[in-house]
Amino acid sequence: MTFTDSRKFLESGYRLVSQSQDLEATISQLVQKAVQISGSDMGSLYLLDDSKSVLRPFMTFNLPQEYVDNCKEVAVGTQCCGRAVLHRMPWVVEDMLTDPLFREAREAAVRSGVRAGFSVPVITETGECLGSLAAHFRQPHAPTADVVQLMELCASVIAAAIVRFRSAKPVGSVPPGQAHSVRSA
């Protein structure tokens, strides 16, 4: 992806966020677009609960419910998304069944058929880490550097949408940990 392509992608994403009347639907669209860019049909957006140092699903896309149920709270520093948040960098788990750092959710992977994933941190323009954007795969998988870069761009647009979404909602109006699950047709 060239610099010009990256700039155009970001401009169109930020324009979508700034013009959105339904930020929740916009965030859902952005997560779905990120998943498509990754080459998968499953993904998630987990948001950070700083008070407990855990991530909770905010938006899932085509993930088996059994996987989501078994990964309701992910401690920062564990699994793929927790490591992306802790280290503030993309984190890849090529094979959930053999990766020694994925032992906390190995059973969920076995039962649900989710086999690989990668996460990028969702970081605001001011440097606050809000959570993790992830793509999941049914077979062992490693993303290319270009795909990771595109997911990072998606995460920056999603960060802007979350900031706008939070500023538009009264405190406490969006229950923490209330996940929105989307299934493709």
C-alpha positions as CSV (number, residue, x, y, z in Angstrom):
1,M,0.0,0.0,0.0
2,T,1.4,3.4,-1.0
3,F,1.4,6.5,1.1
4,T,-1.3,8.0,-1.2
5,D,-3.5,4.9,-0.8
6,S,-3.1,5.0,3.0
7,R,-4.0,8.6,3.1
8,K,-7.1,8.1,0.9
9,F,-8.2,5.2,3.0
10,L,-7.9,7.2,6.2
11,E,-9.6,10.3,4.8
12,S,-12.6,8.2,3.6
13,G,-12.8,6.4,7.0
14,Y,-12.6,9.7,9.0
15,R,-15.2,11.3,6.7
16,L,-17.5,8.3,7.3
17,V,-17.1,8.7,11.1
18,S,-17.6,12.4,11.1
19,Q,-20.8,12.2,9.0
20,S,-22.3,9.2,10.8
21,Q,-25.6,9.6,12.5
22,D,-25.4,6.1,13.9
23,L,-22.0,5.6,15.3
24,E,-22.7,2.1,16.6
25,A,-23.7,0.9,13.1
26,T,-20.6,2.8,11.7
27,I,-18.3,1.0,14.1
28,S,-19.9,-2.3,13.1
29,Q,-19.3,-1.5,9.4
30,L,-15.7,-0.6,10.1
31,V,-15.1,-3.9,12.0
32,Q,-16.7,-5.8,9.1
33,K,-14.5,-3.9,6.6
34,A,-11.4,-4.7,8.6
35,V,-12.3,-8.4,8.7
36,Q,-12.7,-8.4,5.0
37,I,-9.4,-6.6,4.4
38,S,-7.7,-9.3,6.6
39,G,-8.9,-12.1,4.3
40,S,-11.2,-13.6,6.9
41,D,-14.9,-13.7,7.6
42,M,-14.5,-13.6,11.4
43,G,-13.4,-10.8,13.6
44,S,-13.8,-8.8,16.8
45,L,-13.5,-5.5,18.5
46,Y,-12.7,-5.9,22.2
47,L,-12.7,-2.8,24.4
48,L,-10.5,-2.2,27.4
49,D,-12.0,-2.0,30.9
50,D,-9.1,-0.1,32.6
51,S,-10.5,-0.6,36.1
52,K,-10.1,-4.4,35.8
53,S,-7.3,-4.6,33.2
54,V,-9.5,-6.8,31.0
55,L,-10.8,-6.6,27.5
56,R,-14.5,-7.3,26.7
57,P,-16.2,-7.9,23.4
58,F,-17.9,-4.9,22.0
59,M,-18.5,-6.1,18.5
60,T,-18.0,-9.6,17.1
61,F,-18.4,-10.6,13.5
62,N,-19.2,-14.2,12.6
63,L,-17.4,-15.6,15.6
64,P,-18.8,-18.9,16.9
65,Q,-20.8,-18.0,20.0
66,E,-19.0,-20.7,22.0
67,Y,-15.7,-18.9,21.3
68,V,-17.2,-15.6,22.4
69,D,-18.7,-17.1,25.5
70,N,-15.3,-18.6,26.5
71,C,-13.5,-15.3,25.8
72,K,-15.8,-12.9,27.6
73,E,-13.0,-11.3,29.6
74,V,-9.5,-11.3,28.4
75,A,-6.8,-10.2,30.8
76,V,-4.4,-7.6,29.4
77,G,-1.3,-9.5,28.5
78,T,-3.0,-12.8,27.6
79,Q,-4.2,-14.2,24.4
80,C,-3.8,-12.4,21.1
81,C,-5.8,-9.2,21.9
82,G,-4.5,-8.9,25.4
83,R,-0.9,-9.0,24.2
84,A,-1.6,-6.5,21.4
85,V,-3.0,-4.1,24.0
86,L,-0.2,-4.7,26.6
87,H,2.6,-4.3,24.0
88,R,0.8,-1.7,21.9
89,M,1.7,-3.5,18.7
90,P,0.2,-6.2,16.4
91,W,0.2,-9.7,17.8
92,V,-0.2,-12.9,15.8
93,V,-1.2,-16.3,16.9
94,E,-0.6,-18.5,13.9
95,D,-2.0,-21.6,15.5
96,M,-4.0,-21.4,18.7
97,L,-3.6,-25.2,19.3
98,T,0.2,-25.1,19.5
99,D,1.1,-21.5,20.6
100,P,2.3,-21.8,24.2
101,L,1.2,-18.2,24.9
102,F,-2.4,-19.0,23.9
103,R,-3.1,-21.7,26.6
104,E,-5.8,-19.6,28.4
105,A,-8.2,-20.0,25.5
106,R,-7.0,-23.1,23.8
107,E,-10.1,-25.1,24.8
108,A,-12.4,-22.3,23.4
109,A,-10.4,-22.6,20.1
110,V,-10.7,-26.4,20.0
111,R,-14.5,-26.4,20.7
112,S,-15.3,-23.5,18.3
113,G,-13.1,-24.3,15.3
114,V,-11.2,-21.0,15.5
115,R,-7.6,-21.8,14.9
116,A,-5.6,-18.6,14.3
117,G,-5.9,-14.9,14.8
118,F,-4.1,-11.6,14.9
119,S,-4.9,-8.4,16.8
120,V,-3.9,-4.8,16.5
121,P,-4.3,-2.3,19.3
122,V,-6.9,0.4,18.9
123,I,-5.1,3.6,19.9
124,T,-6.5,7.2,19.8
125,E,-4.7,10.2,18.3
126,T,-3.7,11.1,21.9
127,G,-2.2,7.7,22.5
128,E,-4.9,6.1,24.7
129,C,-5.3,2.4,24.0
130,L,-9.0,1.6,23.8
131,G,-8.9,-2.0,22.9
132,S,-8.1,-4.5,20.2
133,L,-9.2,-5.2,16.6
134,A,-8.8,-8.8,15.6
135,A,-9.3,-11.2,12.6
136,H,-9.8,-14.9,13.2
137,F,-9.2,-17.9,11.0
138,R,-10.4,-21.5,10.8
139,Q,-6.9,-22.8,9.8
140,P,-3.4,-21.9,10.9
141,H,-2.6,-18.5,9.4
142,A,-0.1,-15.7,9.4
143,P,-1.0,-12.3,7.9
144,T,1.2,-10.4,5.5
145,A,2.9,-7.2,6.6
146,D,0.6,-5.3,4.2
147,V,-2.5,-6.8,5.8
148,V,-1.3,-5.9,9.3
149,Q,-0.7,-2.3,8.1
150,L,-4.2,-2.1,6.7
151,M,-5.7,-3.4,10.0
152,E,-3.7,-0.8,11.9
153,L,-5.2,1.9,9.6
154,C,-8.7,0.4,10.3
155,A,-8.0,0.5,14.0
156,S,-7.1,4.2,13.9
157,V,-10.4,5.0,12.2
158,I,-12.3,2.8,14.7
159,A,-10.5,4.6,17.5
160,A,-11.9,7.9,16.1
161,A,-15.4,6.4,15.9
162,I,-15.2,5.1,19.5
163,V,-14.1,8.5,20.8
164,R,-16.9,10.2,19.0
165,F,-19.4,7.5,20.1
166,R,-18.4,7.9,23.7
167,S,-18.6,11.7,23.6
168,A,-22.1,11.4,22.2
169,K,-23.4,9.1,24.9
170,P,-24.1,10.1,28.5
171,V,-21.8,8.3,31.0
172,G,-23.2,4.9,31.8
173,S,-25.6,4.7,28.8
174,V,-23.6,1.9,27.2
175,P,-23.1,-1.0,29.6
176,P,-19.5,-2.3,29.7
177,G,-19.2,-5.7,28.2
178,Q,-22.4,-5.5,26.2
179,A,-21.3,-7.2,23.0
180,H,-22.9,-6.8,19.6
181,S,-22.7,-9.9,17.5
182,V,-23.0,-9.6,13.7
183,R,-23.6,-12.5,11.4
184,S,-23.1,-12.1,7.6
185,A,-25.9,-13.2,5.4
